Amino acid sequence: MSVTTVSADPSLCSPLPVLGRDVTVPLVTGGEVTYAALDYAASAPALQRVWDDVAAYAPYYGSVHRGAGYLSQLSTDLFETSRTVVHEFLHCREDDQVVFTRSTTDSLNLLAAALPAGCEVFVFETEHHASLLPWRDARVTYLNAPRTHGDAVRTLERALADRDPYGPALVCVTGASNVTGELWPVKELAAAAHAHGARIVLDAAQLAPHHPVSVEELDVDWVAFSGHKLYAPFGSGVLAGRSDWLREAEPYLAGGGASRTVARRADGGVDVEWHTSAARHEAGSPNVIGVYSIASACKALTEAGFDALVAREQHLITKVREGLAEVPEVRVLSLFGDDSPRVGVLSFVVDGWNSSHFAAALSAEYGIGVRDGLFCAHPLVRTLLGSDPQDVGECGAPEAGLGERSLNAIRVSFGAGTPDEHVERFVRAVKELVRDGAQWKYRTEDGRCVPDRG
C-alpha cells in the first residue's frame, strides 16, 4: 500500500518527509501494509532533512573544544552554532543559556540539581513523570488536576499564596499534555508564578514539535524539550533559560569540559575553577551529532512555517475526533473539555475492550502503531479514568477475559510527517474492531498483549 504524500485539502501543506514513511510490515492476517506510525508522542520519526544533514556532516566528525585540527575546529563551530540556532528557535532572552542534555528528563533533573537551598516546587499531578518526579531534594507541593484553564491558574495562585514569600520557588508545568494533547495556559501560569515571586519551567516536550515556543512571549524562566520528539534522533535534549541558578549550582556532572582550571594543592587536594557558561553542565565529550540534529530540526520546522504545520495538524485532529465521535463505545479522555485546543495527541478507551488488546489488534491486523498504558503519567490517567489514586495500572492484557476493564488507555499521536491515509486507516480500523471484533486470537506475554501464533 502506498503512502499518500499530499493532503486532500489543497490549501494545506504536504506532510514533511520523514524516515520510515515507506516501511512495510507484515499482518497476522496475511500480506504486508505500509506502517502507519501514530506514536509521535513517544518518539517522532526523524525528518529526512535532519538525517541528510547528519549524513553530510558525518565524514567531518571531530571532538569539540579540544583540538587544533581542522575537523575539531569545524565540529566546534557546528556545535556552538547549533546552540545559537536553538536560542533563536526558542526566542530566548539575550542572556539566557542553552544547555545541551540527553532528554527532557535529563534537562529537568539538571534543573532540579541546580535549585537553591530551601527552594519550594509546585507541580500539577497531571505532569509527565519527567517533570513530576525530579524534585526529590526540594519541598514539593503536588496540585490537584484542574478542569479548566482558569481553575489551573487559581489553583496555582492559592498554593503560591501560602508559601514562604521570601524563599525561592519554582513552578513546573507542561505546555501540552502527553496524554490528552491539551494545551495549558502557560503564559497565565507564568504571570501567576512571577506575581508571587516564583519562577517557572516549561516542559515543552509535546509542545515544541507542534507549536512555536517563545520564551520571551510566554515569559517562562526555563524551557526543556527532547530531540527525539522534535523529529531528531534519540539521545539529545535542551534546557534553556536563565543562567543565574545554573551558574551558581555545582556542575551537574564533574569532569572535563565543565572545569576551567584544575590544580593540586600543597595539602594534596585539588582546587577546581568551574566554567560559568553552559559548559559548566556539559562535562564530557558532548553528543555533537545529536545537538546538530536538534538544530537541523529547528531550522526545518521554522522554514516549513508553524502556521502551515499547525493548520495541517488541526486538519488531522478533526479527522480523528470526528471519526471517533461516530463510535459510541469510544470515550476520548480530556481534562478541559472537548473544545479545548490541543496538539495531535489523543487518548481514549473502548467499552468492552482491554486497551492493550485493542492496541495489539491495531498493530497486528492493520499495521498501525499506537501506544497503550499509563503513558508515564499515572496520576493523570487515573484521574481521567475515574479510578482510585491507589489503583495499580495494568499496562498489559489480563490472562483471561481480554474484554475486562483495565486501568490503561490507548493513545494515538501524529504530527508534521503524518499523511492523511494513516489517520484515515486508523479511524476505519477502530470502527471495524468495535463492530466486528478482532480477527485473530491474542494472549499475554511478558505483560503485553500479542497475537497468539501457536
Solvent accessible surface area in square Angstrom, and as a share of the most:
residue,aa,sasa,rsa
1,M,126,0.56
2,S,98,0.63
3,V,22,0.13
4,T,57,0.33
5,T,84,0.49
6,V,97,0.56
7,S,7,0.04
8,A,85,0.66
9,D,50,0.26
10,P,131,0.82
11,S,95,0.61
12,L,32,0.16
13,C,40,0.24
14,S,51,0.33
15,P,20,0.13
16,L,32,0.16
17,P,74,0.46
18,V,6,0.03
19,L,54,0.27
20,G,40,0.38
21,R,84,0.31
22,D,107,0.55
23,V,77,0.44
24,T,67,0.39
25,V,34,0.20
26,P,102,0.64
27,L,35,0.17
28,V,18,0.10
29,T,61,0.36
30,G,48,0.46
31,G,56,0.54
32,E,110,0.49
33,V,10,0.05
34,T,4,0.02
35,Y,73,0.28
36,A,0,0.00
37,A,31,0.24
38,L,0,0.00
39,D,26,0.14
40,Y,10,0.04
41,A,2,0.02
42,A,19,0.14
43,S,36,0.23
44,A,9,0.07
45,P,28,0.17
46,A,12,0.09
47,L,3,0.02
48,Q,47,0.21
49,R,85,0.31
50,V,0,0.00
51,W,118,0.42
52,D,73,0.38
53,D,35,0.18
54,V,18,0.10
55,A,59,0.46
56,A,70,0.54
57,Y,10,0.04
58,A,46,0.36
59,P,100,0.63
60,Y,103,0.39
61,Y,136,0.52
62,G,12,0.11
63,S,58,0.38
64,V,1,0.01
65,H,92,0.41
66,R,119,0.43
67,G,32,0.31
68,A,98,0.76
69,G,43,0.42
70,Y,160,0.61
71,L,71,0.35
72,S,14,0.09
73,Q,102,0.45
74,L,54,0.27
75,S,0,0.00
76,T,33,0.19
77,D,94,0.48
78,L,26,0.13
79,F,0,0.00
80,E,63,0.28
81,T,65,0.38
82,S,2,0.02
83,R,37,0.13
84,T,72,0.42
85,V,20,0.12
86,V,0,0.00
87,H,39,0.18
88,E,110,0.49
89,F,21,0.09
90,L,0,0.00
91,H,97,0.43
92,C,11,0.07
93,R,34,0.12
94,E,170,0.76
95,D,109,0.56
96,D,11,0.06
97,Q,25,0.11
98,V,3,0.02
99,V,0,0.00
100,F,16,0.07
101,T,18,0.10
102,R,163,0.60
103,S,28,0.18
104,T,7,0.04
105,T,65,0.38
106,D,12,0.06
107,S,0,0.00
108,L,0,0.00
109,N,36,0.19
110,L,1,0.01
111,L,0,0.00
112,A,17,0.13
113,A,67,0.52
114,A,5,0.04
115,L,30,0.15
116,P,43,0.27
117,A,101,0.78
118,G,66,0.64
119,C,4,0.03
120,E,9,0.04
121,V,0,0.00
122,F,5,0.02
123,V,0,0.00
124,F,0,0.00
125,E,43,0.19
126,T,5,0.03
127,E,0,0.00
128,H,54,0.24
129,H,39,0.17
130,A,9,0.07
131,S,0,0.00
132,L,12,0.06
133,L,97,0.48
134,P,11,0.07
135,W,4,0.02
136,R,195,0.71
137,D,151,0.78
138,A,24,0.18
139,R,156,0.57
140,V,37,0.21
141,T,51,0.30
142,Y,115,0.44
143,L,12,0.06
144,N,115,0.59
145,A,19,0.15
146,P,1,0.01
147,R,112,0.41
148,T,69,0.40
149,H,63,0.28
150,G,30,0.29
151,D,40,0.21
152,A,0,0.00
153,V,27,0.16
154,R,128,0.47
155,T,21,0.12
156,L,0,0.00
157,E,64,0.29
158,R,142,0.52
159,A,18,0.14
160,L,3,0.02
161,A,67,0.52
162,D,127,0.66
163,R,17,0.06
164,D,68,0.35
165,P,96,0.60
166,Y,201,0.76
167,G,18,0.17
168,P,41,0.26
169,A,2,0.01
170,L,0,0.00
171,V,0,0.00
172,C,0,0.00
173,V,0,0.00
174,T,10,0.06
175,G,1,0.01
176,A,0,0.00
177,S,5,0.03
178,N,10,0.05
179,V,0,0.00
180,T,0,0.00
181,G,0,0.00
182,E,0,0.00
183,L,34,0.17
184,W,12,0.04
185,P,9,0.06
186,V,7,0.04
187,K,107,0.45
188,E,93,0.42
189,L,0,0.00
190,A,0,0.00
191,A,61,0.47
192,A,5,0.04
193,A,0,0.00
194,H,61,0.27
195,A,85,0.66
196,H,63,0.28
197,G,54,0.52
198,A,3,0.02
199,R,54,0.20
200,I,0,0.00
201,V,0,0.00
202,L,0,0.00
203,D,7,0.04
204,A,0,0.00
205,A,9,0.07
206,Q,11,0.05
207,L,15,0.08
208,A,0,0.00
209,P,9,0.06
210,H,10,0.04
211,H,38,0.17
212,P,79,0.50
213,V,2,0.01
214,S,18,0.12
215,V,0,0.00
216,E,105,0.47
217,E,112,0.50
218,L,32,0.16
219,D,61,0.32
220,V,0,0.00
221,D,4,0.02
222,W,0,0.00
223,V,0,0.00
224,A,0,0.00
225,F,1,0.00
226,S,3,0.02
227,G,0,0.00
228,H,33,0.15
229,K,28,0.12
230,L,1,0.00
231,Y,1,0.00
232,A,2,0.02
233,P,33,0.21
234,F,146,0.61
235,G,37,0.36
236,S,1,0.01
237,G,0,0.00
238,V,0,0.00
239,L,0,0.00
240,A,0,0.00
241,G,0,0.00
242,R,73,0.27
243,S,19,0.12
244,D,37,0.19
245,W,23,0.08
246,L,1,0.00
247,R,93,0.34
248,E,129,0.58
249,A,12,0.09
250,E,130,0.58
251,P,17,0.11
252,Y,58,0.22
253,L,102,0.51
254,A,85,0.66
255,G,32,0.30
256,G,45,0.44
257,G,31,0.29
258,A,0,0.00
259,S,26,0.17
260,R,118,0.43
261,T,74,0.43
262,V,91,0.52
263,A,57,0.44
264,R,175,0.64
265,R,100,0.36
266,A,122,0.95
267,D,111,0.58
268,G,38,0.37
269,G,20,0.19
270,V,72,0.41
271,D,72,0.37
272,V,58,0.33
273,E,87,0.39
274,W,56,0.20
275,H,46,0.20
276,T,63,0.37
277,S,57,0.36
278,A,7,0.05
279,A,26,0.20
280,R,24,0.09
281,H,7,0.03
282,E,22,0.10
283,A,18,0.14
284,G,33,0.32
285,S,91,0.59
286,P,34,0.21
287,N,67,0.34
288,V,11,0.07
289,I,52,0.27
290,G,3,0.03
291,V,3,0.02
292,Y,44,0.17
293,S,0,0.00
294,I,0,0.00
295,A,3,0.02
296,S,2,0.01
297,A,0,0.00
298,C,2,0.01
299,K,82,0.35
300,A,11,0.08
301,L,0,0.00
302,T,85,0.49
303,E,124,0.55
304,A,37,0.29
305,G,24,0.23
306,F,24,0.10
307,D,130,0.67
308,A,37,0.28
309,L,14,0.07
310,V,32,0.19
311,A,45,0.35
312,R,7,0.03
313,E,12,0.05
314,Q,69,0.31
315,H,41,0.18
316,L,0,0.00
317,I,7,0.04
318,T,66,0.39
319,K,54,0.23
320,V,0,0.00
321,R,54,0.20
322,E,108,0.48
323,G,7,0.06
324,L,3,0.01
325,A,85,0.66
326,E,115,0.52
327,V,10,0.05
328,P,119,0.75
329,E,64,0.29
330,V,18,0.10
331,R,118,0.43
332,V,34,0.20
333,L,1,0.00
334,S,23,0.15
335,L,5,0.03
336,F,29,0.12
337,G,33,0.32
338,D,93,0.48
339,D,145,0.75
340,S,13,0.09
341,P,81,0.51
342,R,9,0.03
343,V,0,0.00
344,G,0,0.00
345,V,0,0.00
346,L,0,0.00
347,S,0,0.00
348,F,0,0.00
349,V,25,0.15
350,V,6,0.04
351,D,95,0.49
352,G,61,0.59
353,W,38,0.13
354,N,0,0.00
355,S,4,0.03
356,S,1,0.00
357,H,23,0.10
358,F,0,0.00
359,A,8,0.06
360,A,14,0.11
361,A,0,0.00
362,L,0,0.00
363,S,53,0.34
364,A,12,0.09
365,E,8,0.04
366,Y,29,0.11
367,G,1,0.01
368,I,0,0.00
369,G,8,0.08
370,V,22,0.13
371,R,105,0.38
372,D,11,0.06
373,G,1,0.01
374,L,4,0.02
375,F,15,0.06
376,C,68,0.41
377,A,0,0.00
378,H,63,0.28
379,P,39,0.24
380,L,0,0.00
381,V,0,0.00
382,R,36,0.13
383,T,42,0.24
384,L,12,0.06
385,L,16,0.08
386,G,69,0.66
387,S,22,0.14
388,D,76,0.40
389,P,99,0.62
390,Q,155,0.69
391,D,57,0.29
392,V,120,0.69
393,G,18,0.17
394,E,95,0.43
395,C,55,0.33
396,G,10,0.10
397,A,6,0.05
398,P,40,0.25
399,E,143,0.64
400,A,74,0.57
401,G,42,0.40
402,L,34,0.17
403,G,41,0.39
404,E,93,0.42
405,R,169,0.62
406,S,16,0.10
407,L,10,0.05
408,N,1,0.01
409,A,0,0.00
410,I,0,0.00
411,R,7,0.03
412,V,0,0.00
413,S,0,0.00
414,F,0,0.00
415,G,2,0.02
416,A,13,0.10
417,G,6,0.06
418,T,1,0.01
419,P,6,0.04
420,D,4,0.02
421,E,24,0.11
422,H,10,0.04
423,V,0,0.00
424,E,71,0.32
425,R,7,0.03
426,F,0,0.00
427,V,18,0.10
428,R,114,0.42
429,A,0,0.00
430,V,1,0.00
431,K,64,0.27
432,E,50,0.23
433,L,1,0.01
434,V,31,0.18
435,R,166,0.61
436,D,97,0.50
437,G,26,0.25
438,A,33,0.25
439,Q,124,0.55
440,W,91,0.32
441,K,164,0.70
442,Y,18,0.07
443,R,100,0.36
444,T,25,0.14
445,E,75,0.34
446,D,142,0.73
447,G,41,0.39
448,R,106,0.39
449,C,7,0.04
450,V,39,0.22
451,P,21,0.13
452,D,52,0.27
453,R,171,0.63
454,G,112,1.08
